[in-house]
Amino acid sequence: MRIAAFILLASACQQAPKADPAATSSAAASASVGAPAAPAAPAKAWFEGRWQGAFQAELLRIEMQAGGLKEWKNDDGKKASGEGKLSLEAGPDGTVTGTVSGALGDLSVAGRVDGDRAALTLTSPQPDGFHGVILASQTPEGMKGTLNASSGDSLQVRQATVTLSRAAK
């Protein structure tokens, strides 16, 4: 039975019509004369676009057995604590720029999104202003992470949970 099927298949292949090379090349030439096919637009990265967020800065108490600064213990957390707002723009290459305003002052933001995580640096135009970092990860709602910042002399240290969502258009 197998031999009969093999012989039948082999004879069918021998009887299959051969493609005419001239017809094939003329069909290809006429297809290339028409309008070129537009390349498919690459999918937009999940992070690309405008983002907005908020945080509540609060005292980050640093406890050290030896070598700690007495000023850390004297910081009551009243200065530079409170609400803050973020406005960010993430490019298709993962580059992020933006601003922070609020309890920590007016800061600029620069950083990158890599995979499902963002690493951002906060910089003050004032030498004694707050500087810090935000580390955030992708969530179903947007991004969520932590902010850690300190004053220019590092005597005041603040922390916050940061939540970012897509900005309204």
C-alpha angles and dihedrals in degrees: 000000000000092000091052091051091048092050091048091050093047093051091048091053091051091052095048112117115255119234114251107238092209092052091047094051093046091050090050091048093051091048091053092049091064124080112301116252112255113241114249112259111249115250113263113249114250091243099045115117141031123335134186131191149160140219141183109226116212140171116288104206112213112205117192126171094211132011097023120140118249088221089067089060091046094054106105092188096238096115116074094005122124141055126354136177132211130204116187140176119203118197127212090259092057096257113143128198131169150113141273125206133179137052095003093049130245108323135174121229128213130165148100143272112222117182107317096338135082127204113192133179122214117210131183122210087220117078091222093043126107121282127181152122140270120208112189139168133208116266131179088260097046124277134336131186150123133288121207120182140161137193119260091265092043092234094117117052124186136184136189144170110245124207119190129189136173112285117240112256 
